[in-house]
């Protein structure tokens, strides 16, 4: 039986995206401190086959770059700054699926909702 921590199930959408740059490791770390029942995030694949976390098909809205994730190499994707619109945050590359899973592995009974983006 699935048991939730909270009386009403709570999902951290794109991490703690209200106070942190969405879908960044700092947003996910903050969300986990708040003890939600679930984290929701989105997966894309770079043109060289790496699974990465980004909500939109284009990186324009949430990073200092432009273009589609699927048209970027992994190195190009990782060179982006996902905290560029937040002056109080250090530059931060958008995360990989592997980084996200390593962070969540420390949390017992954490549900993860992945939205797999299609092309």
C-alpha positions as CSV (number, residue, x, y, z in Angstrom):
1,X,0.0,0.0,0.0
2,X,1.3,3.4,-0.9
3,X,1.5,5.8,2.1
4,X,2.0,9.5,1.8
5,X,3.9,11.6,4.3
6,X,1.3,14.4,4.2
7,X,-2.4,14.3,4.9
8,X,-2.9,15.6,1.3
9,X,-0.3,14.3,-1.2
10,X,2.2,17.0,-2.0
11,X,4.2,17.1,-5.2
12,X,7.2,19.4,-5.8
13,X,6.7,20.6,-9.3
14,X,10.1,21.1,-11.0
15,X,11.6,21.1,-7.5
16,X,11.0,24.0,-5.3
17,X,10.4,26.2,-8.3
18,X,8.7,29.0,-6.4
19,X,11.9,30.1,-4.8
20,X,14.6,28.5,-6.8
21,X,15.4,28.2,-10.6
22,X,13.1,25.4,-11.8
23,X,14.5,22.0,-12.5
24,X,17.9,22.7,-11.0
25,X,19.7,20.8,-8.3
26,X,19.3,23.6,-5.8
27,X,15.5,23.5,-6.5
28,X,15.5,19.8,-6.0
29,X,17.6,19.9,-2.8
30,X,15.3,22.6,-1.4
31,X,12.2,20.6,-2.3
32,X,13.5,17.5,-0.6
33,X,14.1,19.5,2.6
34,X,10.4,20.3,2.6
35,X,9.5,16.6,2.6
36,X,7.0,16.3,-0.3
37,X,5.5,13.0,-1.2
38,X,6.7,13.3,-4.8
39,X,8.9,15.3,-7.1
40,X,7.7,15.9,-10.7
41,X,10.3,16.7,-13.4
42,X,10.7,16.4,-17.2
43,X,13.3,14.5,-19.3
44,X,14.7,15.3,-22.6
45,X,17.5,13.7,-24.6
46,X,20.4,15.5,-26.1
47,X,21.4,14.8,-29.7
48,X,24.2,12.5,-28.5
49,X,21.8,10.5,-26.3
50,X,22.2,11.9,-22.8
51,X,19.1,12.1,-20.6
52,X,18.8,15.6,-19.1
53,X,16.3,17.5,-17.1
54,X,14.5,20.5,-18.7
55,X,10.8,21.3,-18.9
56,X,10.5,23.0,-22.3
57,X,11.7,21.7,-25.6
58,X,13.7,24.9,-26.0
59,X,16.2,26.1,-23.4
60,X,15.4,29.8,-24.1
61,X,13.0,30.5,-21.2
62,X,15.0,29.0,-18.3
63,X,18.6,29.3,-19.3
64,X,21.0,31.8,-20.9
65,X,21.0,29.7,-24.1
66,X,18.8,29.3,-27.1
67,X,17.6,26.3,-29.1
68,X,16.1,22.9,-28.7
69,X,17.5,20.4,-26.2
70,X,17.4,17.6,-28.9
71,X,19.6,19.6,-31.2
72,X,22.3,20.2,-28.6
73,X,25.2,18.0,-27.6
74,X,25.6,17.1,-24.0
75,X,28.5,19.5,-23.7
76,X,26.5,22.4,-25.1
77,X,23.6,21.6,-22.8
78,X,25.8,21.4,-19.7
79,X,27.4,24.8,-20.6
80,X,24.1,26.6,-20.0
81,X,23.3,28.6,-16.9
82,X,19.9,27.6,-15.5
83,X,20.1,30.2,-12.8
84,X,20.7,33.2,-15.1
85,X,17.5,35.0,-14.2
86,X,18.2,34.8,-10.4
87,X,20.8,37.3,-9.3
88,X,21.1,35.7,-5.8
89,X,22.1,32.3,-7.3
90,X,25.5,31.1,-8.5
91,X,25.5,29.9,-12.1
92,X,24.2,26.3,-12.3
93,X,24.1,23.9,-15.3
94,X,20.8,22.2,-15.8
95,X,21.0,18.7,-14.3
96,X,21.3,15.2,-15.7
97,X,19.0,12.4,-14.9
98,X,21.9,10.7,-13.1
99,X,22.5,13.6,-10.8
100,X,18.9,13.9,-10.0
101,X,18.6,10.1,-9.2
102,X,21.7,10.2,-7.0
103,X,20.1,13.0,-5.0
104,X,16.7,11.3,-4.6
105,X,18.3,8.0,-3.7
106,X,19.0,9.4,-0.2
107,X,15.3,9.8,0.4
108,X,13.2,6.8,1.5
109,X,9.8,6.4,-0.1
110,X,10.2,9.4,-2.4
111,X,7.9,9.1,-5.5
112,X,9.2,10.5,-8.7
113,X,7.0,11.6,-11.6
114,X,8.9,11.8,-14.8
115,X,7.4,13.4,-17.9
116,X,9.2,12.0,-20.9
117,X,9.2,14.6,-23.6
118,X,8.5,13.3,-27.1
119,X,9.8,14.5,-30.4
